Amino acid sequence: MRPDGSGERLLTDSWQDEAPTWAPNGRVIQFFRTAKGSGKTSIWQVDLTGSNERQLPTPVDGSDPAWGPVLP
């Protein structure tokens, strides 16, 4: 989207995607998705083109992703 609000481009088309956060390199966005009907949440990411959307594995439901250092 341009600073004036024009040129909006949607990168996902799910029912409820929230809390987008940019990767430090500016090429990937992480967000959380709520499944319609069940309310289960999971962490997802998508690249700038809207391609390569994938769910990230988490041991339980996930929400509000944040980028940080890789843990050992």
Contacts in CASP RR format, 6 or more apart in sequence:
PFRMAT RR
TARGET T0000
AUTHOR 0000-0000-0000
METHOD contacts of the structure
MODEL  1
MRPDGSGERLLTDSWQDEAPTWAPNGRVIQFFRTAKGSGKTSIWQVDLTG
SNERQLPTPVDGSDPAWGPVLP
1 7 0 8 1.000
1 8 0 8 1.000
1 9 0 8 1.000
11 29 0 8 1.000
11 46 0 8 1.000
11 48 0 8 1.000
11 50 0 8 1.000
11 53 0 8 1.000
12 31 0 8 1.000
12 33 0 8 1.000
12 44 0 8 1.000
12 46 0 8 1.000
12 50 0 8 1.000
12 53 0 8 1.000
14 33 0 8 1.000
15 34 0 8 1.000
15 35 0 8 1.000
15 36 0 8 1.000
16 33 0 8 1.000
16 34 0 8 1.000
16 36 0 8 1.000
17 31 0 8 1.000
17 32 0 8 1.000
17 33 0 8 1.000
17 44 0 8 1.000
18 31 0 8 1.000
18 32 0 8 1.000
18 33 0 8 1.000
18 34 0 8 1.000
18 63 0 8 1.000
19 31 0 8 1.000
19 32 0 8 1.000
19 63 0 8 1.000
19 64 0 8 1.000
19 65 0 8 1.000
20 29 0 8 1.000
20 30 0 8 1.000
20 31 0 8 1.000
21 29 0 8 1.000
21 30 0 8 1.000
21 31 0 8 1.000
21 65 0 8 1.000
21 66 0 8 1.000
21 67 0 8 1.000
22 28 0 8 1.000
22 29 0 8 1.000
22 67 0 8 1.000
23 29 0 8 1.000
23 30 0 8 1.000
23 67 0 8 1.000
24 67 0 8 1.000
26 48 0 8 1.000
27 47 0 8 1.000
27 48 0 8 1.000
28 45 0 8 1.000
28 46 0 8 1.000
28 47 0 8 1.000
28 48 0 8 1.000
29 45 0 8 1.000
29 46 0 8 1.000
29 47 0 8 1.000
29 48 0 8 1.000
30 43 0 8 1.000
30 44 0 8 1.000
30 45 0 8 1.000
30 56 0 8 1.000
30 65 0 8 1.000
30 67 0 8 1.000
31 43 0 8 1.000
31 44 0 8 1.000
31 45 0 8 1.000
31 46 0 8 1.000
31 65 0 8 1.000
32 41 0 8 1.000
32 42 0 8 1.000
32 43 0 8 1.000
32 44 0 8 1.000
32 62 0 8 1.000
32 63 0 8 1.000
32 64 0 8 1.000
32 65 0 8 1.000
33 41 0 8 1.000
33 42 0 8 1.000
33 44 0 8 1.000
33 55 0 8 1.000
34 40 0 8 1.000
34 41 0 8 1.000
35 41 0 8 1.000
35 42 0 8 1.000
40 61 0 8 1.000
41 61 0 8 1.000
41 62 0 8 1.000
41 63 0 8 1.000
42 55 0 8 1.000
42 56 0 8 1.000
42 58 0 8 1.000
42 61 0 8 1.000
42 62 0 8 1.000
43 55 0 8 1.000
43 56 0 8 1.000
43 58 0 8 1.000
43 62 0 8 1.000
43 63 0 8 1.000
43 65 0 8 1.000
44 53 0 8 1.000
44 54 0 8 1.000
44 55 0 8 1.000
44 56 0 8 1.000
45 53 0 8 1.000
45 54 0 8 1.000
45 56 0 8 1.000
46 52 0 8 1.000
46 53 0 8 1.000
46 54 0 8 1.000
END
